Amino acid sequence: MPTQTINGTLIFFEVEGHGALSCSCTAPWAEHTAWDVAAPALARSFQVVR
């Protein structure tokens, strides 16, 4: 899983699909799994970063 350190904070992200970019952000109170259902469907038409 790709990671990036920004301002001293380690974050991880996933990239899937091809096409125009779609970046999904989860609310601070939600879990990172919130996009697990929608991401595969979006990845059929977009490059999804989550």
PyMOL Python script that loads the backbone (N, CA, C, O; Angstrom):
from pymol import cmd

cmd.read_pdbstr("""\
ATOM      1  N   MET A   1       0.851  -1.167   0.000  1.00  0.00           N
ATOM      2  CA  MET A   1       0.000   0.000   0.000  1.00  0.00           C
ATOM      3  C   MET A   1       0.905   1.241   0.000  1.00  0.00           C
ATOM      4  O   MET A   1       1.786   1.349   0.853  1.00  0.00           O
ATOM      5  N   PRO A   2       0.709   2.170  -0.929  1.00  0.00           N
ATOM      6  CA  PRO A   2       1.545   3.367  -0.970  1.00  0.00           C
ATOM      7  C   PRO A   2       1.343   4.247   0.269  1.00  0.00           C
ATOM      8  O   PRO A   2       0.240   4.350   0.804  1.00  0.00           O
ATOM      9  N   THR A   3       2.414   4.864   0.698  1.00  0.00           N
ATOM     10  CA  THR A   3       2.339   5.810   1.810  1.00  0.00           C
ATOM     11  C   THR A   3       3.074   7.086   1.432  1.00  0.00           C
ATOM     12  O   THR A   3       3.917   7.089   0.535  1.00  0.00           O
ATOM     13  N   GLN A   4       2.753   8.145   2.112  1.00  0.00           N
ATOM     14  CA  GLN A   4       3.406   9.437   1.922  1.00  0.00           C
ATOM     15  C   GLN A   4       3.426  10.141   3.266  1.00  0.00           C
ATOM     16  O   GLN A   4       2.429  10.118   3.988  1.00  0.00           O
ATOM     17  N   THR A   5       4.548  10.769   3.618  1.00  0.00           N
ATOM     18  CA  THR A   5       4.619  11.557   4.842  1.00  0.00           C
ATOM     19  C   THR A   5       4.453  13.022   4.471  1.00  0.00           C
ATOM     20  O   THR A   5       5.227  13.563   3.681  1.00  0.00           O
ATOM     21  N   ILE A   6       3.442  13.656   5.046  1.00  0.00           N
ATOM     22  CA  ILE A   6       3.144  15.067   4.776  1.00  0.00           C
ATOM     23  C   ILE A   6       3.078  15.786   6.111  1.00  0.00           C
ATOM     24  O   ILE A   6       2.297  15.421   6.989  1.00  0.00           O
ATOM     25  N   ASN A   7       3.897  16.804   6.252  1.00  0.00           N
ATOM     26  CA  ASN A   7       3.958  17.564   7.506  1.00  0.00           C
ATOM     27  C   ASN A   7       4.133  16.658   8.721  1.00  0.00           C
ATOM     28  O   ASN A   7       3.528  16.888   9.768  1.00  0.00           O
ATOM     29  N   GLY A   8       4.961  15.629   8.573  1.00  0.00           N
ATOM     30  CA  GLY A   8       5.249  14.734   9.681  1.00  0.00           C
ATOM     31  C   GLY A   8       4.194  13.677   9.952  1.00  0.00           C
ATOM     32  O   GLY A   8       4.330  12.898  10.895  1.00  0.00           O
ATOM     33  N   THR A   9       3.145  13.638   9.141  1.00  0.00           N
ATOM     34  CA  THR A   9       2.072  12.667   9.329  1.00  0.00           C
ATOM     35  C   THR A   9       2.106  11.636   8.205  1.00  0.00           C
ATOM     36  O   THR A   9       2.061  11.988   7.027  1.00  0.00           O
ATOM     37  N   LEU A  10       2.185  10.373   8.579  1.00  0.00           N
ATOM     38  CA  LEU A  10       2.188   9.292   7.593  1.00  0.00           C
ATOM     39  C   LEU A  10       0.760   9.016   7.151  1.00  0.00           C
ATOM     40  O   LEU A  10      -0.109   8.747   7.980  1.00  0.00           O
ATOM     41  N   ILE A  11       0.517   9.082   5.852  1.00  0.00           N
ATOM     42  CA  ILE A  11      -0.803   8.742   5.313  1.00  0.00           C
ATOM     43  C   ILE A  11      -0.634   7.600   4.316  1.00  0.00           C
ATOM     44  O   ILE A  11       0.430   7.433   3.721  1.00  0.00           O
ATOM     45  N   PHE A  12      -1.683   6.829   4.143  1.00  0.00           N
ATOM     46  CA  PHE A  12      -1.662   5.786   3.132  1.00  0.00           C
ATOM     47  C   PHE A  12      -2.818   6.012   2.178  1.00  0.00           C
ATOM     48  O   PHE A  12      -3.813   6.649   2.523  1.00  0.00           O
ATOM     49  N   PHE A  13      -2.673   5.479   0.973  1.00  0.00           N
ATOM     50  CA  PHE A  13      -3.704   5.655  -0.036  1.00  0.00           C
ATOM     51  C   PHE A  13      -3.703   4.467  -0.970  1.00  0.00           C
ATOM     52  O   PHE A  13      -2.736   3.708  -1.033  1.00  0.00           O
ATOM     53  N   GLU A  14      -4.788   4.316  -1.689  1.00  0.00           N
ATOM     54  CA  GLU A  14      -4.925   3.266  -2.685  1.00  0.00           C
ATOM     55  C   GLU A  14      -5.327   3.907  -4.001  1.00  0.00           C
ATOM     56  O   GLU A  14      -6.086   4.875  -4.022  1.00  0.00           O
ATOM     57  N   VAL A  15      -4.817   3.365  -5.100  1.00  0.00           N
ATOM     58  CA  VAL A  15      -5.169   3.841  -6.439  1.00  0.00           C
ATOM     59  C   VAL A  15      -5.690   2.641  -7.214  1.00  0.00           C
ATOM     60  O   VAL A  15      -5.051   1.590  -7.243  1.00  0.00           O
ATOM     61  N   GLU A  16      -6.844   2.798  -7.837  1.00  0.00           N
ATOM     62  CA  GLU A  16      -7.398   1.718  -8.650  1.00  0.00           C
ATOM     63  C   GLU A  16      -8.168   2.299  -9.823  1.00  0.00           C
ATOM     64  O   GLU A  16      -8.640   3.434  -9.762  1.00  0.00           O
ATOM     65  N   GLY A  17      -8.295   1.524 -10.887  1.00  0.00           N
ATOM     66  CA  GLY A  17      -9.049   1.943 -12.060  1.00  0.00           C
ATOM     67  C   GLY A  17      -8.230   2.778 -13.024  1.00  0.00           C
ATOM     68  O   GLY A  17      -7.048   3.042 -12.802  1.00  0.00           O
ATOM     69  N   HIS A  18      -8.889   3.189 -14.106  1.00  0.00           N
ATOM     70  CA  HIS A  18      -8.255   3.983 -15.160  1.00  0.00           C
ATOM     71  C   HIS A  18      -9.242   5.038 -15.614  1.00  0.00           C
ATOM     72  O   HIS A  18     -10.454   4.864 -15.483  1.00  0.00           O
ATOM     73  N   GLY A  19      -8.728   6.128 -16.145  1.00  0.00           N
ATOM     74  CA  GLY A  19      -9.594   7.192 -16.644  1.00  0.00           C
ATOM     75  C   GLY A  19      -9.364   8.484 -15.888  1.00  0.00           C
ATOM     76  O   GLY A  19      -8.312   8.690 -15.283  1.00  0.00           O
ATOM     77  N   ALA A  20     -10.364   9.351 -15.929  1.00  0.00           N
ATOM     78  CA  ALA A  20     -10.277  10.636 -15.231  1.00  0.00           C
ATOM     79  C   ALA A  20     -10.119  10.388 -13.731  1.00  0.00           C
ATOM     80  O   ALA A  20     -10.638   9.407 -13.198  1.00  0.00           O
ATOM     81  N   LEU A  21      -9.412  11.267 -13.071  1.00  0.00           N
ATOM     82  CA  LEU A  21      -9.111  11.109 -11.646  1.00  0.00           C
ATOM     83  C   LEU A  21     -10.328  11.402 -10.779  1.00  0.00           C
ATOM     84  O   LEU A  21     -11.034  12.387 -10.996  1.00  0.00           O
ATOM     85  N   SER A  22     -10.563  10.544  -9.802  1.00  0.00           N
ATOM     86  CA  SER A  22     -11.594  10.744  -8.786  1.00  0.00           C
ATOM     87  C   SER A  22     -10.940  10.513  -7.434  1.00  0.00           C
ATOM     88  O   SER A  22     -10.492   9.404  -7.139  1.00  0.00           O
ATOM     89  N   CYS A  23     -10.883  11.544  -6.617  1.00  0.00           N
ATOM     90  CA  CYS A  23     -10.249  11.444  -5.298  1.00  0.00           C
ATOM     91  C   CYS A  23     -11.349  11.452  -4.245  1.00  0.00           C
ATOM     92  O   CYS A  23     -12.126  12.403  -4.163  1.00  0.00           O
ATOM     93  N   SER A  24     -11.416  10.403  -3.445  1.00  0.00           N
ATOM     94  CA  SER A  24     -12.447  10.318  -2.411  1.00  0.00           C
ATOM     95  C   SER A  24     -11.820  10.528  -1.043  1.00  0.00           C
ATOM     96  O   SER A  24     -10.802   9.922  -0.710  1.00  0.00           O
ATOM     97  N   CYS A  25     -12.433  11.380  -0.273  1.00  0.00           N
ATOM     98  CA  CYS A  25     -11.941  11.690   1.077  1.00  0.00           C
ATOM     99  C   CYS A  25     -12.983  11.229   2.094  1.00  0.00           C
ATOM    100  O   CYS A  25     -14.187  11.396   1.902  1.00  0.00           O
ATOM    101  N   THR A  26     -12.496  10.661   3.150  1.00  0.00           N
ATOM    102  CA  THR A  26     -13.366  10.202   4.221  1.00  0.00           C
ATOM    103  C   THR A  26     -13.417  11.260   5.310  1.00  0.00           C
ATOM    104  O   THR A  26     -12.398  11.870   5.634  1.00  0.00           O
ATOM    105  N   ALA A  27     -14.579  11.479   5.866  1.00  0.00           N
ATOM    106  CA  ALA A  27     -14.730  12.437   6.963  1.00  0.00           C
ATOM    107  C   ALA A  27     -13.867  11.997   8.144  1.00  0.00           C
ATOM    108  O   ALA A  27     -13.634  10.802   8.326  1.00  0.00           O
ATOM    109  N   PRO A  28     -13.394  12.941   8.940  1.00  0.00           N
ATOM    110  CA  PRO A  28     -12.505  12.595  10.057  1.00  0.00           C
ATOM    111  C   PRO A  28     -13.098  11.583  11.040  1.00  0.00           C
ATOM    112  O   PRO A  28     -12.347  10.857  11.691  1.00  0.00           O
ATOM    113  N   TRP A  29     -14.390  11.521  11.158  1.00  0.00           N
ATOM    114  CA  TRP A  29     -15.019  10.605  12.113  1.00  0.00           C
ATOM    115  C   TRP A  29     -15.365   9.254  11.478  1.00  0.00           C
ATOM    116  O   TRP A  29     -15.852   8.358  12.167  1.00  0.00           O
ATOM    117  N   ALA A  30     -15.120   9.100  10.189  1.00  0.00           N
ATOM    118  CA  ALA A  30     -15.455   7.854   9.497  1.00  0.00           C
ATOM    119  C   ALA A  30     -14.209   6.980   9.340  1.00  0.00           C
ATOM    120  O   ALA A  30     -13.083   7.470   9.430  1.00  0.00           O
ATOM    121  N   GLU A  31     -14.419   5.703   9.109  1.00  0.00           N
ATOM    122  CA  GLU A  31     -13.317   4.775   8.880  1.00  0.00           C
ATOM    123  C   GLU A  31     -12.890   4.812   7.420  1.00  0.00           C
ATOM    124  O   GLU A  31     -13.666   5.200   6.547  1.00  0.00           O
ATOM    125  N   HIS A  32     -11.665   4.412   7.163  1.00  0.00           N
ATOM    126  CA  HIS A  32     -11.158   4.399   5.793  1.00  0.00           C
ATOM    127  C   HIS A  32     -11.885   3.378   4.916  1.00  0.00           C
ATOM    128  O   HIS A  32     -11.759   3.415   3.692  1.00  0.00           O
ATOM    129  N   THR A  33     -12.632   2.480   5.523  1.00  0.00           N
ATOM    130  CA  THR A  33     -13.373   1.475   4.756  1.00  0.00           C
ATOM    131  C   THR A  33     -14.691   2.018   4.194  1.00  0.00           C
ATOM    132  O   THR A  33     -15.421   1.291   3.519  1.00  0.00           O
ATOM    133  N   ALA A  34     -14.996   3.276   4.464  1.00  0.00           N
ATOM    134  CA  ALA A  34     -16.272   3.853   4.027  1.00  0.00           C
ATOM    135  C   ALA A  34     -16.457   3.771   2.506  1.00  0.00           C
ATOM    136  O   ALA A  34     -17.590   3.711   2.030  1.00  0.00           O
ATOM    137  N   TRP A  35     -15.375   3.769   1.751  1.00  0.00           N
ATOM    138  CA  TRP A  35     -15.467   3.745   0.282  1.00  0.00           C
ATOM    139  C   TRP A  35     -15.352   2.335  -0.297  1.00  0.00           C
ATOM    140  O   TRP A  35     -15.332   2.184  -1.519  1.00  0.00           O
ATOM    141  N   ASP A  36     -15.278   1.314   0.529  1.00  0.00           N
ATOM    142  CA  ASP A  36     -15.084  -0.050   0.037  1.00  0.00           C
ATOM    143  C   ASP A  36     -16.183  -0.520  -0.918  1.00  0.00           C
ATOM    144  O   ASP A  36     -15.909  -1.298  -1.832  1.00  0.00           O
ATOM    145  N   VAL A  37     -17.390  -0.070  -0.726  1.00  0.00           N
ATOM    146  CA  VAL A  37     -18.494  -0.490  -1.592  1.00  0.00           C
ATOM    147  C   VAL A  37     -18.506   0.307  -2.902  1.00  0.00           C
ATOM    148  O   VAL A  37     -18.698  -0.267  -3.975  1.00  0.00           O
ATOM    149  N   ALA A  38     -18.303   1.609  -2.818  1.00  0.00           N
ATOM    150  CA  ALA A  38     -18.421   2.472  -4.000  1.00  0.00           C
ATOM    151  C   ALA A  38     -17.179   2.467  -4.891  1.00  0.00           C
ATOM    152  O   ALA A  38     -17.302   2.606  -6.108  1.00  0.00           O
ATOM    153  N   ALA A  39     -16.002   2.311  -4.322  1.00  0.00           N
ATOM    154  CA  ALA A  39     -14.758   2.439  -5.090  1.00  0.00           C
ATOM    155  C   ALA A  39     -14.662   1.477  -6.278  1.00  0.00           C
ATOM    156  O   ALA A  39     -14.283   1.919  -7.362  1.00  0.00           O
ATOM    157  N   PRO A  40     -14.984   0.192  -6.135  1.00  0.00           N
ATOM    158  CA  PRO A  40     -14.890  -0.693  -7.300  1.00  0.00           C
ATOM    159  C   PRO A  40     -15.796  -0.268  -8.455  1.00  0.00           C
ATOM    160  O   PRO A  40     -15.410  -0.381  -9.618  1.00  0.00           O
ATOM    161  N   ALA A  41     -16.978   0.211  -8.145  1.00  0.00           N
ATOM    162  CA  ALA A  41     -17.885   0.674  -9.202  1.00  0.00           C
ATOM    163  C   ALA A  41     -17.332   1.936  -9.872  1.00  0.00           C
ATOM    164  O   ALA A  41     -17.388   2.064 -11.095  1.00  0.00           O
ATOM    165  N   LEU A  42     -16.803   2.860  -9.082  1.00  0.00           N
ATOM    166  CA  LEU A  42     -16.216   4.080  -9.638  1.00  0.00           C
ATOM    167  C   LEU A  42     -14.981   3.759 -10.475  1.00  0.00           C
ATOM    168  O   LEU A  42     -14.726   4.422 -11.481  1.00  0.00           O
ATOM    169  N   ALA A  43     -14.212   2.748 -10.070  1.00  0.00           N
ATOM    170  CA  ALA A  43     -12.979   2.394 -10.764  1.00  0.00           C
ATOM    171  C   ALA A  43     -13.222   1.843 -12.160  1.00  0.00           C
ATOM    172  O   ALA A  43     -12.287   1.752 -12.956  1.00  0.00           O
ATOM    173  N   ARG A  44     -14.449   1.478 -12.470  1.00  0.00           N
ATOM    174  CA  ARG A  44     -14.757   1.023 -13.835  1.00  0.00           C
ATOM    175  C   ARG A  44     -14.643   2.161 -14.840  1.00  0.00           C
ATOM    176  O   ARG A  44     -14.385   1.928 -16.021  1.00  0.00           O
ATOM    177  N   SER A  45     -14.837   3.406 -14.368  1.00  0.00           N
ATOM    178  CA  SER A  45     -14.812   4.561 -15.276  1.00  0.00           C
ATOM    179  C   SER A  45     -13.772   5.609 -14.900  1.00  0.00           C
ATOM    180  O   SER A  45     -13.451   6.478 -15.711  1.00  0.00           O
ATOM    181  N   PHE A  46     -13.237   5.541 -13.673  1.00  0.00           N
ATOM    182  CA  PHE A  46     -12.318   6.570 -13.187  1.00  0.00           C
ATOM    183  C   PHE A  46     -11.096   5.933 -12.543  1.00  0.00           C
ATOM    184  O   PHE A  46     -11.105   4.762 -12.164  1.00  0.00           O
ATOM    185  N   GLN A  47     -10.047   6.735 -12.431  1.00  0.00           N
ATOM    186  CA  GLN A  47      -8.914   6.352 -11.587  1.00  0.00           C
ATOM    187  C   GLN A  47      -9.249   6.866 -10.201  1.00  0.00           C
ATOM    188  O   GLN A  47      -9.350   8.075  -9.994  1.00  0.00           O
ATOM    189  N   VAL A  48      -9.421   5.969  -9.261  1.00  0.00           N
ATOM    190  CA  VAL A  48      -9.889   6.318  -7.919  1.00  0.00           C
ATOM    191  C   VAL A  48      -8.703   6.344  -6.958  1.00  0.00           C
ATOM    192  O   VAL A  48      -7.961   5.368  -6.850  1.00  0.00           O
ATOM    193  N   VAL A  49      -8.533   7.456  -6.269  1.00  0.00           N
ATOM    194  CA  VAL A  49      -7.525   7.584  -5.223  1.00  0.00           C
ATOM    195  C   VAL A  49      -8.287   7.721  -3.918  1.00  0.00           C
ATOM    196  O   VAL A  49      -9.108   8.625  -3.758  1.00  0.00           O
ATOM    197  N   ARG A  50      -8.012   6.822  -2.990  1.00  0.00           N
ATOM    198  CA  ARG A  50      -8.703   6.895  -1.703  1.00  0.00           C
ATOM    199  C   ARG A  50      -7.791   6.513  -0.586  1.00  0.00           C
ATOM    200  O   ARG A  50      -8.200   6.516   0.575  1.00  0.00           O
TER     201      ARG A  50
END
""", "prot")
cmd.dss("prot")
cmd.show_as("cartoon", "prot")
cmd.util.cbc("prot")
cmd.orient("prot")
